[in-house]
Amino acid sequence: DLSLAISSLHAASSKGTVRLREGTHPVVLSRDTLALPEILLDFSSNKGLSGTVSARGQVRGVMTHPELDLEANLLPLDISALSGVIPKLERASGKAQGRFVVAGPLSSPRSSGEFTLRNGSMSLHGLPVPIEAANVDLRLDEREIRLERATARIGGGSVSVVGTMPVKGFDFGTAVATMTARNVSLPLVDGVHAIVDADLSAAWSARLGEQERSIPRVVGDVTLVSFDYTRPIAINADIGSLGQRGRRTRFETYDPEDDFLSFEVRLRAAKALRLRNNMADMQLLIDSGALTLSGTNQRMGLRGGVRVKPGGRLRLRQSEFEIRNGSVRFDDPTRIAPVVDVTAVTEYRRYSQAQGQTGAAGGGAVSGAGTAGAVGRTGGQWRIQMRAHGDAENLRLDLTSEPGLSQEDIVLLLTFGVTRAELDQMQASNIGGTAAIEALSTLTGADSAVRGAIPVIDDFRLGTAYSSRTGRTEPTVTVGKRITERVRANVTSG
């Protein structure tokens, strides 16, 4: 018999240390069997991760045909320090522990084990929402690694995953998994928010020695429980650029190394999608049955088409248009970029001096299209049709009216309350002052401040309108409220 007392063991490297805990019993070699007592190894990394591994077992037939019967256990480990070890992991918490067993002949050993995580949470760089309340149960045998259960809370909803990965010796095959998600809230990009249910499958090649970097690939179906698009729209409707088309130059920082997930999923909708921003309030119905969302966690695009539900609203200056028909198309595989084509109408009224002496929008006098000599003395009513089309970030507007006005006259009428004939009779300095008033709400935030202070109103705007009393455009204030989905009341006054 041979007894070997291990009194100390301490190994250090640039990445951390491993130390044998004091009080370990001797290792005994007796009758061709090596018996290992339970030993405790404390390890720590230079980035703060530390824990303890216990090991025990025996090796029979040491000198002839070694037969293994060894077990190692990872004692409960606080995973918070993983954020300093794993790239892209910004925050982590929870308790992990594991067990690994090796048995059988040394020439063809059998392995098994298990790993658990309880009450885990983590934030990953590039993932818009954190993972909370994660619980994981992983099992290992000589043929495969099985993810028997993984559950978590993400974006206020629940996610569960099961999966397998083949194991052959020290090499791995392609991991596959299925995921079910319910009521997960996802802020996709600024101004685009969705709550989703999902039934997805994922695959990831974990083979060692592959030259190209592999990231998980996800496919399947996602149902939009709700969808809101609130990104503001830049309106190309100033007089000097009505006949021009422009497009913003986009500069984006994108590093493929920050991608950790790719996907291509079919999007369906449980109800109408909502688009609400500075110009529009409309509902969208998926026309083709499904949209296709594809890309990576950093860069995603949307393809497909939706139909605009009639009855929505488009706002241009102080006028509100009712949507008659329209469509929104998504064609960019790298971003969510709606291409709009919507037709809407409004009734624009202005009263004669005899009917009202104030310069309120809708209350000033107006000449006919060709009666410049009677500027400010007669009333008028126009049915104006607007077609909004193009990229939502650089939208084009085409305007027509009955009775007929030029597009320039329509824009002036909606913007300042005057036509070109009336404008030519006004001083340029007056126009400059009214243009400044038009911008006042945006620059000062007065509109949102008043709506927040007085919740009974939902519309407050500073603007300008032509006054038949003074023959000039004058500052105005508009206060309004939506009474029903199809009826809005507002008052405009000097």
N, C-alpha and C positions, 0 to 999 in steps of 0.2 A: 504494500500500500504506500501511496505517496500523497502527502498533504502539502499544499502550497498556500501559505497565508499571503493574501494581497493586502498589504497595509496602506498603500497609497498609490494613487494614479492621478496624474495631472498632465493634461495635454493642452497646449495653447497654440494658436495660430493668429494670423492677421484678421481672421473672421470671427474668432470667439474662443471659448475655452470649454473643456470637458473635465470634470473632477469627480473622482470616486468618493462617495460619502464614507466617512469613518465608521468602523464597527462591522465591516463586511466579514462574513464567515469564510473559511478556507475553501479553495477548490480542491476536490479529492479525486485522484486517479486510483481506482481499485478494480482488479480483475477485469481489465480491458474496458472499463467504463469510466468516463469522465463526468463527474457530478459537479454542477455549478450551483452554488447557493444563490439566494436572492441578493442581487447587488443593485445598488442605486447609483445612477450616474446623473449628476447635475450638469446641465449645459447652459451656456449663455452666449449670445452674439454681441458683437460690438454695436449693433443697432438697437439693443434693448430687449430682444426676445430671450426668454429664459424659461426653463422647465426641468422636469425630472423624468428619466426613463428607468424602469426596473426590468431586470432580466433574470431568468432562472431556467433550469432544465438539466438535461444530460445528453451525452453522446456515448452510445454503446458500440462495442467493437472498434474502439479507437485504433488499435494496432492491426486489425484485420479488414472488416467491412463496416465502415462507420455508418451508424444509424442515428439520425438526429431526432431530438425531441426537445425543442427550445421555444421559449416564449418571451416576448418583450412587451411591456406595457408603457404607454405614454400616460403619465398621471395627469389629472385635470390641469389644463394649460390656459392661462389668460391670453387671448389672441390680440389684445390691443396693440402690442408691439409689432404685429405683422405689417402695419402701415409703413414702418421704416424698412421692411425687408422686401415686400412684394411691390413691383412697379405698378403705378396707376391706382394703388389702394391708398386712399387719402385718410380714411378713418375706419377703425374696426373695434369690436368689443364682443364678448361672449366667452364661453368655456368649451374647450375641445379636449377630447381624450380618445385613446385608441389602443388596440391590442393586435399583435402580430405573432403568428405561430408558424414554425417550420418543423415538419416531421417527415420521416422516411429516409431512404438511402441517400447518401451524399451525392451520388451520381444523378439522381432524379428526385429531388425533394418535393414535397407537397407543402403549399403555403395556404394560409387562411388568416383572416383577420377582420377587424371592424373599426370604424371611426364614427364618432358622434360629435355634433356641435349643438349646443343648447343656448337659446336666447342670444343669438348672434345678430350683429348689425354691422353694416359697412357702407362706405361711400366710395364709389369708383370714379376716377377721372373720366369724363365723357358720358357718364350715365346721368340723365337729368334728375333722377329721384333716388334717394337712398334705399337700401334694403334693410328692413327692420324685422325683429322677432323671428329670426331664421332658426330652424331646427332641421338637422341633417342626420340621416342614418345611412352609412355606407358599409357594404360587406364585400369581402374578398375571398376567393378560393383559387384553386390552381387553373381554372378556366376563364374566369371573368371577374370584373369589378361591377357590383350591382349598387346602384343608387336606389335603395328601397323606399326612401322617403326624403323629400326636401320641401319644406313649406316656409313661406315668408310673407310679410306684409310689404307691399310696394305701392307707393302712391295712394295710400288709403284703401287699397284692395288686397285680395288674397291671390297668391301664386303657389302652385304645387307642381313638382317635377319628379319623374321617375326615369331611370335609364340604365344602360349597361355598356360596358367596354370590354372586348375580348382581351385576354392576357395569354401570351405564349412565351414562357421563359421570362426573360427580362425585356421583352418587346410588347408593344400595345397595338391593338387594332383601331378600328374606327368606332368612336363612341357615338351612341344614338340615345336620344331622350325625347320624351313627350312632355309638354307643359300645358297646364290649364290655368287661366287667369280670369278673375272676375272682378269687375268694378275698379280697375286700375286707372288712376289718374296720371296722364302723361302730358307734361308741358313740352311739346315736340320742339318748337323754336319759339322765340319771343312773339307773343301775339297769336299763337296757335296752340290750343289746348283741347285735349280729348280724354274721355273716360271710355275704357274699352273692356270687352270680354274677348278672350282669345283661346284658341285650340291650335297648338303649334307643335311641330316636330323639329328637332335640331340634330345636326351631325357634325363631328369634329374628328379629323384624322390626327391621332396621337402617335403615329409611328415614329420611332427614333431614326435619326439620320436623314430625314427629308430635307431637301435643299431649300424649298420655299417655305416661308412662314405660313402656318395654318391657323385660321381663326374659326370659331363655330359659325355654322350656316343655319339659319332659321327659316322655315317655310310654313305656310298654313293659312288659317282664316282668322280674321279679327273683326269683331262686330263693334261698331261705334255706338255705344250707349248714348253719348252726346259728343258734339263737336262744335267748337266756337273759334271763329277766325276774327280777331280784333285788330290786326295790324292796320295802321293807317294807310290811306291811299293818297298818292300824290296826283293831283288833278292838273292836267295840261289843258287849261281853258282860258289862258290869258289871250288878249286880242292879237298880240304880236306873234303868237306861236300856234294859232288855231290850225294853220295849214301845214304844220311841221310835225314830224315824229321824232321822238328822242328816246334814248335808253340810257339808264345809268350805267356807268362803268363799275363793275363789282370787283373788289379785291378781298379774297378770303384766305385766311391762314389754314392750311390743311396739311397734316403730317400723317401719312398712312400708318406709321408705327403706332399711332394712338388709337387705331381701330382695334377693337377686341371682339366685334360681333358684326356679321353681315346678315342680311335678311331680304326676303321677297315674300310679302304676304298680301292676301286679297282682303280688301276692306269692304265690309258691308255696313249698312246703317239700320239700326232699329227704328229710328225716326229721322225727320228732316234735319240736315245739318244747318248750323246757324252762322251767318256772316254779319257781324255788327262792328262798324267802325265809324270814322268821322264822316263818311259819305253814304254808307249803305246800311240797311237793316232788312235782310232777306233770308229766306229759307231755301235750302237746296236739296233736291232729290237725286239720288244716284240713278243715272239714266241707263247705264250698261249692266246693272246688277252688282258690279263690284269695281272698286278702284284698286290699283296696284301700288303699294308702298314698298320701295326698295332702297337699298343703300347700306350704310353702316351706322354705328352709333354716333359718328361725327357728321356724316353727310348723307342726307336722305332725300329722295325725290318721290313725286306722286304722278301717276299716269292714269288717264281715264277722263270721263266726262260726267257732269251733273247738270240737271235742269233746274232753272230758277222757278220757284213757285210763284204764280201771279199773286198780286196784292201786297208785295213788299214795298219798301220805300227807298228812294235815292234822294239825297239832299244836295242841292247846289246853291250856294250862298243862302238867301233867306227863303228859297222856294223848295217845296217838297214834292217829288215826283212819285207817282204810283207805277209800279212795275207791271207791265202787261205780259211780257215774255222774255226769255233769255236763257243763256247757258253759260257754264263755266267749264273750261277745259284745262287739264293738267297734262303737260307734255315733257317736263324737264326731269330726267332721271337723277339729278344731283341736288335739287332743291324743290320746295313746295312753292310753286309759282303759278297762281291761277291766271288764265287768259280769259277775260270777260267779254261777253257780247250780250248786252241787256238793253231793251227798249222800254222807256217809261214816258208818261205824260203828266202834265199839270195844267191847271187853269190859272192864268195870270191876269189880275184885274187892277186897273187904276181908275180913280174917279175924277170927275171934272172939278174945277174950282167951285162951281156952284153947289156941288154935293159935299165938299169937305175942304176946310181951309188949312189943315195941318199937312205936314210933309211925311206922313207915315207911309211905309211900304204898302202898296195896295190902296193908298188914300190920296196920292198926288195926282195932278192932272197930267195928261199925255196927249200928244198930237198923233194923228194918223201917220202912216208911213210916208206920206208925201205932202203933209200940210205943215211945213216948217213955219209958215207965217202965223200959225195959231198955236205956237209952242206953249204948253202949260195950260191950255184953256179947255180942251175937250178930253173926255174919258176914253178908255179903251179896254178891250178884253181880248186875250190871245189864248189859243190852245197850243201849247208848246210841247213838241216831242223831242226827247233826248235819246240818243243812242250812245251808250258808254261801251267802249270796246278797246281791247288791247291788254297788255301786261298790267296787272293790278298796281304795280309800283310806278307806272308811267301811263296812266289811263288817258285815252283819247275820248273827247266828247264831240258829237255831231248834233247840231240843233236845227230844227225846222219849226215853223209856226203857221197857224191859220188865224187871221189873215197873214199873208206872207211878209216876213221880214228877213233881211239878210242875217247870216249867222253872227256877224259883228254887232248888228242892232240887238239881237236876242241876248248876247252876252252882256252888252251894256245895260239892257233893260233889267236883267236879273242881278247884275252887280251894283249898278248905281241908280237904277230906276229911270234911266233916260235912254233915248235912242241917239244915233250919231248926229241927226239934225239938231237935237236939243243940246248935245254935248258941244257942238261947234259954236253955240251961242254963249257958252259959259267960259269963265276964265280958267286958264290952266292951273292957277294957284289953288282954286277951289277944288279942282279934281285931285290935286296932290293931297289936300287936307282930308278929303273924304276917303282916299285910299289908305291914309294913316289910320283913320277910324276903323276901317275894315279889319286891319291887323291888330287892333287894340286887345280884343278878347284873347287872341292866341298868345300875344306877347306877355300879357299880365296874368293870364290864367283866371280872368274875371269870371268867365262862363262857368268853369268847374267850381270856383269858390262860392258863387251865388247858389248854384244847384245844391252844393253840400250844406250850405247854411239854411236854405229854405227847401226842404225835401218835397213840399207840395207841388213845386214846379220841376219839370224835367228838361226845360229848354230856356236858356238865357243867352242872348246874342247882342253884341253891339254891332251896328252897321250904318248904312247910309241909304237915303231915298231922295228922289226929286221932290221939291216943294213947289206947288203952283203959287203959293203965297209970295215966296221970295225969288222964284226963278232960279234957285240954286239947289244942289244936293246938300242935305242937312244930316247931322248925326241922328241916329235913331236907336231905340232899344226895343227888343222883342222878348216877350215873356210868353211861354206856352206850356201846354201839358197834353199828353195823349189821353183821350177819354176812353176810347176803345181801340182795338187793334187797327181799325180802319178810319177812325175819326180823331183828329187833333184840333185843338182850339188854341189860337195864339192872338196876342194883341201887340201891335207895333205902334210906337208913338215917338214924337220928337223929344 
